Amino acid sequence: MLETVLGVLAWLTRFSDPLAWLVLGTFTVGSLLEWYDVDRSWARRITVAGWVLFAVFWFTLIYHFAFVQKSIVEGIGTLVAVPAALYAGYLLTRGRDTLFVLSRAVAVMGLVYLPFETIVVLRQFVIEMVTRQTEVVMSLLGFEPAVVNSATVSPEKYDPFRATFKFYPEPNHAITYTIVTACTGIGSMAIFAGLVTAVDAPLGRKLRAFAVSIPIIYALNIVRNVFIGISFGYQYMDLFPNAVMTVFATDDPYMVSYFIADRILAQGLSVVALVGITWLVVRELPEVLVVVEDLLFMLTGTEYDLERALGAEQVRADGEGDG
């Protein structure tokens, strides 16, 4: 029975890319209609459909994140995203119009991220650029692994980009660490691009919000890649091997350092970093709090006035003349 369920989930992953574009198109149309639809009736219908499709999209990715990537953070996040998207659509049908802001944010996130995920030229550009910068930082720290074409490592799995680091922790054993789209930080940057773009605020404060989020995310992502590459490549995180191999269902002892460095430490700290960056953005652009308030309401069922609680109203008032 379990094998059948996993087989169906694996089969569904093939629909994730087409669904992503469909979700993007639906949210974009809904956002455009919101500008022209006086009573928002059609905008509401289209946007609710977008949230339902968004839930289906995340459902198709459960197998990928939980069983292929073996990511605890992303696996749990995907499971939560399915009912959360459906609930957002339900609340929008019930008249919670602040969710139009989050819907616009999702549309912008998709417009930023999907081209890099699906257009080869853009994907190659950003992956190879991040690879070179990761290589430079590694060399400054005294580590100089070879960087090779990823297709020479696994042509079925990777694009033919110069994006794979090759380490030799032992003379006769090579370990490879490949930079893929998820390693470029584009996903996190797309989140903040969506949040900042979606809210109604002066251009000056929006630009300041971009300035305290995008560069920090990019820099931290390079640090993340360096940390994972060195820790995995030289097996510096070979801790509690039996427990880690059991939890992540692997029989390869060399993967222990990777799972600890990436799936546990890096991904866990990424969540903390995103919370910190959100705080920096809110200081410049308190309008973003409407999205946070909606997310908290969906989680707890309680209304929050975060602008008043955090004293952010004065920031909004002081910045109204910007831009």
C-alpha positions in Angstrom: 0.0 0.0 0.0 2.7 2.4 1.0 4.7 1.7 -2.2 1.6 2.5 -4.2 1.0 5.8 -2.5 4.7 6.8 -2.9 4.5 5.8 -6.6 1.5 8.0 -7.2 3.2 10.9 -5.4 6.3 10.4 -7.5 4.2 10.4 -10.7 2.5 13.6 -9.7 5.8 15.5 -9.6 5.9 15.6 -13.4 3.0 18.1 -13.2 4.6 20.6 -10.9 6.2 22.8 -13.6 3.1 23.2 -15.7 1.1 23.8 -12.5 3.5 26.5 -11.4 2.9 28.4 -14.6 -0.8 27.9 -14.3 -0.7 29.2 -10.7 1.3 32.2 -11.8 -1.0 33.0 -14.6 -4.1 32.7 -12.4 -2.7 34.9 -9.6 -1.5 37.5 -12.2 -4.9 37.7 -13.8 -6.6 37.9 -10.4 -4.2 40.8 -9.4 -4.9 42.7 -12.6 -8.6 42.3 -12.2 -8.4 43.6 -8.7 -7.3 47.0 -10.1 -10.3 47.2 -12.5 -13.0 45.2 -10.8 -14.9 47.6 -8.6 -16.6 45.1 -6.4 -13.7 42.6 -6.8 -16.2 39.8 -7.6 -14.3 38.4 -10.6 -10.9 39.1 -9.0 -12.1 37.1 -6.0 -13.2 34.2 -8.1 -10.0 34.0 -10.1 -7.7 34.5 -7.1 -9.5 31.8 -5.1 -9.0 29.5 -8.0 -5.3 30.4 -7.9 -5.1 29.4 -4.2 -6.8 26.0 -5.0 -4.3 25.4 -7.8 -1.5 26.5 -5.5 -2.5 23.8 -3.0 -2.5 21.2 -5.8 1.0 22.5 -6.9 2.4 22.0 -3.4 0.8 18.6 -3.2 2.7 17.5 -6.3 6.0 18.4 -4.6 5.5 16.4 -1.4 7.4 13.4 -2.8 10.2 15.6 -4.2 11.0 17.4 -0.9 10.2 14.6 1.6 11.7 11.6 -0.2 14.0 12.8 -3.0 15.6 15.9 -1.3 15.0 14.3 2.2 14.6 17.8 3.6 12.9 18.0 7.0 12.3 21.7 6.8 11.0 21.7 3.2 9.1 18.5 3.6 7.2 19.8 6.6 6.7 23.2 4.8 5.2 21.5 1.8 2.8 19.5 3.9 1.7 22.7 5.7 1.4 24.6 2.4 -1.4 22.4 1.0 -4.0 23.1 3.7 -2.7 26.6 4.2 -3.3 27.5 0.5 -6.8 26.0 0.6 -7.6 27.9 3.8 -6.4 31.2 2.3 -8.8 30.6 -0.6 -11.6 29.9 1.8 -10.9 33.1 3.8 -10.8 35.1 0.6 -14.3 33.8 -0.3 -15.4 34.9 3.1 -14.4 38.5 2.5 -10.8 38.7 4.0 -9.7 41.1 1.3 -6.3 41.7 2.8 -5.4 38.4 1.3 -5.3 40.1 -2.1 -2.0 41.5 -1.0 -0.5 38.1 -0.3 -2.0 36.9 -3.6 -0.2 39.7 -5.5 3.0 38.8 -3.6 2.7 35.2 -4.7 2.3 36.3 -8.3 5.5 38.5 -8.1 7.4 35.6 -6.4 6.5 33.4 -9.4 7.4 36.0 -11.9 10.9 36.4 -10.3 11.6 32.7 -9.6 10.1 30.7 -12.5 12.2 32.1 -15.3 15.4 31.1 -13.5 14.0 27.6 -12.9 12.6 27.0 -16.4 14.7 29.0 -18.8 18.1 27.3 -19.4 20.1 30.5 -20.3 19.0 32.3 -17.1 19.5 29.2 -15.0 23.0 28.7 -16.3 23.9 32.3 -15.7 22.8 32.4 -12.1 24.1 29.0 -11.2 27.6 29.5 -12.7 27.8 33.0 -11.2 27.1 31.7 -7.7 29.5 28.8 -8.3 32.3 31.2 -9.1 31.7 33.4 -6.1 31.5 30.3 -3.8 34.8 29.1 -5.3 36.4 32.5 -4.6 35.4 32.5 -1.0 36.5 28.9 -0.5 39.9 29.8 -2.0 40.2 32.8 0.4 39.7 30.3 3.2 42.4 28.1 1.9 40.3 25.4 0.2 40.6 24.9 -3.5 38.5 22.0 -4.8 38.3 21.3 -8.5 35.2 22.7 -10.2 33.9 20.6 -13.1 31.0 20.3 -15.5 28.0 18.9 -13.6 27.0 16.6 -16.5 30.3 14.7 -16.1 29.2 13.7 -12.7 25.6 12.8 -13.5 24.2 13.7 -16.9 20.7 12.3 -15.9 20.5 14.6 -12.8 22.4 17.8 -13.7 22.6 20.4 -16.4 25.9 20.7 -18.3 27.0 23.7 -16.3 30.3 24.5 -14.5 28.8 24.0 -11.1 30.1 20.9 -9.4 32.8 21.0 -6.7 35.0 17.9 -6.4 36.6 17.1 -3.1 39.0 14.3 -2.1 38.7 13.7 1.7 40.5 10.5 1.0 43.0 9.9 -1.8 40.8 7.4 -3.6 37.3 8.7 -2.8 35.8 11.8 -4.5 32.9 13.7 -3.1 30.9 16.1 -5.3 28.8 19.1 -4.3 26.7 20.6 -7.1 25.2 24.1 -7.1 21.6 24.0 -8.4 18.9 26.6 -8.7 17.9 26.1 -5.0 21.5 26.9 -4.0 21.4 30.4 -5.6 19.1 32.2 -3.2 16.7 33.1 -5.9 13.8 31.5 -4.0 14.3 33.6 -0.9 15.0 36.7 -2.9 11.8 36.1 -4.8 9.8 35.9 -1.5 10.9 39.4 -0.4 10.6 40.8 -3.9 7.0 39.6 -3.9 6.3 41.0 -0.4 7.9 44.4 -1.1 6.3 44.8 -4.5 2.8 43.8 -3.5 2.2 46.4 -0.8 1.0 49.9 -1.4 3.9 52.2 -0.1 6.1 55.0 -1.3 8.9 54.0 -3.7 11.7 55.3 -1.5 10.8 53.0 1.4 10.3 50.0 -1.0 13.8 50.6 -2.3 15.2 50.7 1.2 13.4 47.4 2.0 15.0 45.9 -1.1 18.4 47.2 0.1 18.2 45.5 3.5 16.9 42.2 2.2 18.2 41.2 -1.3 22.0 41.9 -0.7 21.9 40.2 2.7 20.1 37.1 1.3 22.6 36.9 -1.5 25.7 37.2 0.8 24.3 34.7 3.3 23.6 32.3 0.5 27.2 32.3 -0.6 28.3 31.7 3.0 25.8 28.8 3.2 27.2 27.2 0.0 30.8 27.5 1.3 29.8 26.0 4.7 28.0 23.1 3.1 30.6 22.4 0.5 33.5 22.4 2.9 31.7 20.5 5.6 30.5 17.9 3.2 33.6 17.8 1.0 36.0 17.3 3.8 33.6 15.3 6.1 33.8 17.8 8.9 30.2 17.0 10.1 30.6 13.2 10.4 28.6 13.2 13.7 26.2 10.6 15.0 26.4 8.6 11.8 24.1 5.8 12.7 21.4 8.1 13.9 21.7 10.4 10.9 21.7 7.5 8.4 18.6 6.1 10.0 16.7 9.4 10.1 17.5 10.2 6.4 17.2 6.6 5.2 20.7 6.3 3.6 23.3 3.7 3.7 26.1 6.0 2.5 28.2 7.1 5.5 29.8 9.9 3.4 26.3 11.6 3.2 26.2 12.1 7.0 28.1 15.4 6.8 25.9 16.6 4.0 22.7 15.9 5.8 23.9 17.6 9.0 25.4 20.6 7.3 22.6 21.2 4.8 19.4 19.6 5.9 19.7 20.3 9.6 22.1 23.3 10.2 21.9 25.3 7.1 18.2 25.0 6.5 17.4 25.5 10.2 19.5 28.7 10.3 18.0 29.8 7.0 14.6 30.0 8.7 16.1 32.1 11.5 17.8 34.4 9.0 14.6 34.9 7.1 12.8 35.9 10.3 15.6 38.4 11.0 15.5 39.8 7.5 11.7 40.1 7.7 12.2 42.3 10.8 14.7 44.5 8.9 12.2 44.9 6.1 9.3 45.7 8.4 11.4 48.5 10.0 11.5 50.1 6.5 8.2 49.0 5.2 5.6 48.3 7.9 3.0 47.8 5.3 4.4 44.2 4.9 2.9 43.5 8.3 -0.5 43.0 6.7 0.8 39.8 5.2 2.3 38.7 8.5 -1.0 39.4 10.2 -2.9 37.3 7.7 -0.4 34.4 8.1 -0.7 34.6 11.9 -4.5 34.7 11.7 -4.5 31.6 9.4 -2.2 29.9 12.0 -3.9 30.9 15.2 -7.4 32.2 14.3 -6.6 35.4 16.2 -6.5 38.9 14.8 -3.3 40.9 15.4 -2.5 44.6 15.1 1.3 44.2 14.6 1.8 47.8 13.5 0.5 49.1 16.8 2.2 46.3 18.8 5.6 47.0 17.2 5.3 50.8 17.1 5.6 50.7 13.3 2.9 53.3 12.7 5.4 56.2 13.1 7.7 54.7 10.5 4.8 54.7 8.0 3.9 58.3 8.8 7.5 59.5 8.7 8.1 57.9 5.3 5.0 59.0 3.4 6.8 61.7 1.5 9.5 59.3 0.2 9.7 58.3 -3.5 
